[in-house]
Amino acid sequence: MAYQHPAAQLISRSLAGLMDTAAAHTRTHGRKYAQGTQPFTVLIEGNIGSGKTTFLNHFDKYRDEVCLLTEPVEKWRNVNGVNLLELMYKEPKKWAMPFQSYVTLTMLQAHTQITDKKLKIMERSIYSARYCFVENMFRNGSLEQGMYNTLQEWYKFIEQSIHVQADLIIYLRTSPEVVYERMRQRARSEESCIPLKYLQELHESHEDWLIHQRRPQTCKVLVLDADLNLENILSEYQRSETSIFDAISGAHQHQPSPVLVSPSKRERMSR
């Protein structure tokens, strides 16, 4: 039997345990695990360095009413003492599979986390993990066909057994060159080896999913121009804030367009 790293063994057991719980819940109650337990949920999506954490910080003033869930990066950095994020970037062919399995687990934990708040805002989701990162890893050879197929089977099971609440996606749309410079400035050790090409690939994956709709859409999408600097992007944040609370209050009863483009982006597109 091939050797499996203890961290990978822990991830496999934990993910399998969650799936067993979900399957048992579905059999017993006749509905998906976590169904009916989640508030209005907004997913913040975008490339590395697109400003997702800054966006969530904008909503910190509503912390009494809003459940804010940042991307569980610290969990990825410490799986029983193993920095899985760093290993994935350094040896992707070896670590892409256990890393994406753990991302699936931690994202599902966030998606199903119980809260008494009327709104949940999450940084990224299981959807971007699946449609952007896993697809890109498969295309660039980090995931072998068998690994990719295994992850797809997990996703199929999740669709059947676990309810993932998603009412609005806010896409922080950026240019790869802009986020590459931001990434260099913030200087996270794990990201030091990421080339511009990788960010360009991720950008295309996000565009395929959220703009061109080549992946399944779970809800409407609000597109913000996240290339703007901090001073100018505040108006975009304010627009998203209005859209979120209007949606919760039921102000928009008409059928929305699948993608809503920010005024600044719409102006550039019309030129």
Secondary structure per residue as TSV (DSSP state, phi and psi in degrees):
chain	resnum	aa	ss	phi	psi
A	1	M	-	360.0	134.9
A	2	A	-	-67.3	143.9
A	3	Y	-	-67.2	136.6
A	4	Q	-	-122.3	128.6
A	5	H	-	-58.3	141.5
A	6	P	H	-53.4	-36.6
A	7	A	H	-64.4	-40.5
A	8	A	H	-66.6	-37.9
A	9	Q	H	-62.9	-43.0
A	10	L	H	-61.8	-42.7
A	11	I	H	-63.4	-45.4
A	12	S	H	-60.8	-43.9
A	13	R	H	-65.3	-42.7
A	14	S	H	-66.4	-44.0
A	15	L	H	-66.1	-42.0
A	16	A	H	-62.7	-38.1
A	17	G	H	-63.5	-42.1
A	18	L	H	-64.4	-41.4
A	19	M	H	-64.6	-39.0
A	20	D	H	-62.5	-42.7
A	21	T	H	-61.7	-44.4
A	22	A	H	-63.5	-43.1
A	23	A	H	-64.4	-41.8
A	24	A	H	-64.5	-39.6
A	25	H	H	-62.8	-43.2
A	26	T	H	-63.0	-42.5
A	27	R	H	-65.1	-40.6
A	28	T	H	-76.7	-42.9
A	29	H	H	-103.5	-10.4
A	30	G	S	71.7	17.0
A	31	R	S	-146.6	165.1
A	32	K	-	-66.1	149.7
A	33	Y	B	-59.6	132.9
A	34	A	T	77.5	0.1
A	35	Q	T	-66.6	131.9
A	36	G	T	81.8	6.0
A	37	T	-	-109.1	-5.9
A	38	Q	-	-109.9	144.5
A	39	P	-	-82.2	-177.5
A	40	F	E	-53.7	126.6
A	41	T	E	-122.8	129.4
A	42	V	E	-113.3	131.3
A	43	L	E	-106.9	127.1
A	44	I	E	-98.8	115.0
A	45	E	E	-120.0	154.9
A	46	G	E	161.5	170.5
A	47	N	S	-67.4	169.8
A	48	I	T	-58.9	130.2
A	49	G	T	80.4	14.7
A	50	S	S	-82.8	-6.9
A	51	G	S	99.6	26.1
A	52	K	H	-64.9	-44.2
A	53	T	H	-65.9	-40.9
A	54	T	H	-60.6	-39.7
A	55	F	H	-62.0	-46.0
A	56	L	H	-62.5	-37.1
A	57	N	H	-60.7	-29.4
A	58	H	H	-61.1	-29.9
A	59	F	T	-94.2	4.6
A	60	D	G	-61.9	-27.0
A	61	K	G	-65.2	-17.3
A	62	Y	G	-103.2	20.8
A	63	R	T	-56.1	-29.8
A	64	D	T	-68.4	-22.9
A	65	E	T	-110.1	-17.3
A	66	V	E	-121.6	133.4
A	67	C	E	-89.5	111.3
A	68	L	E	-101.7	121.8
A	69	L	E	-121.2	108.3
A	70	T	-	-77.4	160.5
A	71	E	-	-58.4	131.8
A	72	P	-	-76.0	54.1
A	73	V	H	-61.0	-39.0
A	74	E	H	-63.5	-33.0
A	75	K	H	-65.4	-40.8
A	76	W	H	-67.6	-26.2
A	77	R	H	-82.6	-12.1
A	78	N	-	-147.2	83.3
A	79	V	B	-100.3	90.4
A	80	N	T	52.7	44.8
A	81	G	T	90.2	-1.1
A	82	V	B	-104.6	125.2
A	83	N	-	-84.1	89.8
A	84	L	H	-68.0	-33.5
A	85	L	H	-63.6	-44.9
A	86	E	H	-65.2	-43.0
A	87	L	H	-63.2	-37.9
A	88	M	H	-62.7	-41.3
A	89	Y	H	-72.0	-35.2
A	90	K	H	-79.3	-39.9
A	91	E	S	-131.8	69.7
A	92	P	H	-60.3	-36.5
A	93	K	H	-63.4	-30.8
A	94	K	H	-87.3	-36.6
A	95	W	H	-111.4	-5.1
A	96	A	H	-60.4	-41.8
A	97	M	H	-65.6	-54.2
A	98	P	H	-63.2	-33.7
A	99	F	H	-63.7	-49.1
A	100	Q	H	-67.6	-29.4
A	101	S	H	-64.1	-41.1
A	102	Y	H	-71.5	-36.5
A	103	V	H	-58.9	-44.0
A	104	T	H	-57.8	-46.6
A	105	L	H	-61.9	-50.8
A	106	T	H	-68.8	-33.5
A	107	M	H	-69.0	-40.1
A	108	L	H	-64.2	-36.6
A	109	Q	H	-60.9	-39.9
A	110	A	H	-70.4	-44.3
A	111	H	H	-60.2	-35.4
A	112	T	T	-98.7	1.5
A	113	Q	-	-61.7	129.7
A	114	I	-	-78.4	138.1
A	115	T	-	-145.9	151.0
A	116	D	-	-96.5	4.6
A	117	K	S	-77.6	156.7
A	118	K	S	-84.6	-7.1
A	119	L	E	-144.3	137.5
A	120	K	E	-120.6	128.9
A	121	I	E	-118.8	122.5
A	122	M	E	-115.3	138.3
A	123	E	E	-84.2	112.7
A	124	R	S	62.2	-178.5
A	125	S	-	-162.1	176.2
A	126	I	H	-67.2	-21.7
A	127	Y	H	-71.2	-44.8
A	128	S	H	-68.7	-33.3
A	129	A	I	-59.0	-43.2
A	130	R	I	-77.2	-51.3
A	131	Y	I	-84.7	-18.6
A	132	C	I	-110.6	-61.7
A	133	F	I	-74.6	-46.3
A	134	V	I	-65.5	-43.9
A	135	E	H	-61.4	-40.3
A	136	N	H	-68.1	-39.8
A	137	M	H	-63.2	-36.3
A	138	F	H	-68.8	-42.4
A	139	R	H	-65.0	-37.8
A	140	N	T	-89.3	3.5
A	141	G	T	90.0	3.1
A	142	S	S	-69.7	-31.1
A	143	L	S	-108.9	124.4
A	144	E	-	-72.3	163.4
A	145	Q	H	-55.4	-44.0
A	146	G	H	-63.9	-39.3
A	147	M	H	-64.5	-45.9
A	148	Y	H	-60.5	-45.1
A	149	N	H	-62.6	-38.0
A	150	T	H	-62.6	-45.7
A	151	L	H	-62.2	-38.9
A	152	Q	H	-63.5	-35.5
A	153	E	H	-66.6	-38.6
A	154	W	H	-59.7	-46.1
A	155	Y	H	-63.2	-38.5
A	156	K	H	-63.0	-41.9
A	157	F	H	-64.7	-40.8
A	158	I	H	-61.2	-44.1
A	159	E	H	-58.6	-35.9
A	160	Q	H	-80.6	-28.9
A	161	S	H	-118.5	-21.2
A	162	I	B	-123.3	129.3
A	163	H	-	-83.2	122.3
A	164	V	-	-110.5	105.2
A	165	Q	-	-71.1	129.2
A	166	A	-	-151.3	107.8
A	167	D	S	-106.0	-24.4
A	168	L	E	-156.9	135.9
A	169	I	E	-109.7	128.4
A	170	I	E	-106.1	115.2
A	171	Y	E	-97.9	111.4
A	172	L	E	-82.6	92.5
A	173	R	E	-83.2	126.1
A	174	T	-	-134.4	168.4
A	175	S	-	-94.3	139.9
A	176	P	H	-55.6	-37.1
A	177	E	H	-65.2	-35.9
A	178	V	H	-67.9	-46.9
A	179	V	H	-71.6	-28.0
A	180	Y	H	-62.7	-43.2
A	181	E	H	-66.9	-40.5
A	182	R	H	-62.4	-42.0
A	183	M	H	-62.1	-41.6
A	184	R	H	-64.3	-36.8
A	185	Q	H	-71.1	-37.9
A	186	R	H	-79.8	-21.5
A	187	A	-	54.3	50.8
A	188	R	-	-71.0	134.7
A	189	S	G	-59.4	-39.4
A	190	E	G	-67.0	-23.9
A	191	E	G	-93.8	1.2
A	192	S	T	-63.1	-24.5
A	193	C	T	-98.5	6.5
A	194	I	-	-81.0	120.7
A	195	P	-	-85.2	164.1
A	196	L	H	-58.5	-37.0
A	197	K	H	-56.2	-39.6
A	198	Y	H	-63.2	-41.6
A	199	L	H	-67.9	-34.7
A	200	Q	H	-64.9	-39.9
A	201	E	H	-65.4	-43.1
A	202	L	H	-65.2	-37.3
A	203	H	H	-59.8	-45.8
A	204	E	H	-63.3	-37.0
A	205	S	H	-64.5	-42.5
A	206	H	H	-65.5	-39.6
A	207	E	H	-64.8	-43.1
A	208	D	H	-58.5	-40.0
A	209	W	H	-77.6	-52.0
A	210	L	H	-98.8	-20.5
A	211	I	T	-105.7	-53.5
A	212	H	S	-85.1	-10.3
A	213	Q	-	57.4	43.3
A	214	R	-	-88.2	-0.1
A	215	R	S	-121.2	159.3
A	216	P	-	-58.3	135.7
A	217	Q	-	-96.3	129.5
A	218	T	-	-96.4	-20.7
A	219	C	S	-166.4	-178.9
A	220	K	E	-74.6	159.2
A	221	V	E	-124.5	130.4
A	222	L	E	-106.9	122.0
A	223	V	E	-101.6	124.4
A	224	L	E	-112.5	145.2
A	225	D	E	-81.3	96.6
A	226	A	T	-93.2	8.4
A	227	D	T	-76.9	-17.7
A	228	L	S	-63.1	151.0
A	229	N	-	-74.4	171.3
A	230	L	H	-58.8	-37.3
A	231	E	H	-65.6	-41.1
A	232	N	H	-86.6	-19.7
A	233	I	H	-80.4	-12.5
A	234	L	H	-59.8	-33.9
A	235	S	H	-67.3	-33.7
A	236	E	H	-66.9	-42.1
A	237	Y	H	-61.5	-41.7
A	238	Q	H	-63.4	-39.1
A	239	R	H	-63.7	-41.2
A	240	S	H	-66.9	-36.9
A	241	E	H	-60.5	-44.7
A	242	T	H	-62.8	-43.4
A	243	S	H	-61.9	-41.1
A	244	I	H	-64.6	-51.5
A	245	F	H	-72.7	-29.0
A	246	D	H	-64.8	-41.7
A	247	A	H	-64.1	-41.2
A	248	I	H	-63.6	-41.0
A	249	S	H	-77.5	-6.2
A	250	G	T	80.5	21.1
A	251	A	-	-66.8	-29.0
A	252	H	-	-102.2	93.8
A	253	Q	-	-93.2	-17.2
A	254	H	S	-76.9	164.1
A	255	Q	-	-70.4	119.0
A	256	P	-	-78.6	158.6
A	257	S	-	-68.1	150.1
A	258	P	S	-64.5	-30.3
A	259	V	E	-134.6	126.9
A	260	L	E	-106.9	121.4
A	261	V	E	-99.6	140.4
A	262	S	-	-64.7	152.5
A	263	P	H	-55.7	-40.9
A	264	S	H	-66.9	-38.5
A	265	K	H	-70.4	-39.7
A	266	R	H	-63.5	-37.4
A	267	E	H	-62.7	-42.5
A	268	R	H	-67.9	-37.6
A	269	M	H	-68.2	-26.6
A	270	S	T	-83.7	-9.0
A	271	R	-	-76.5	360.0
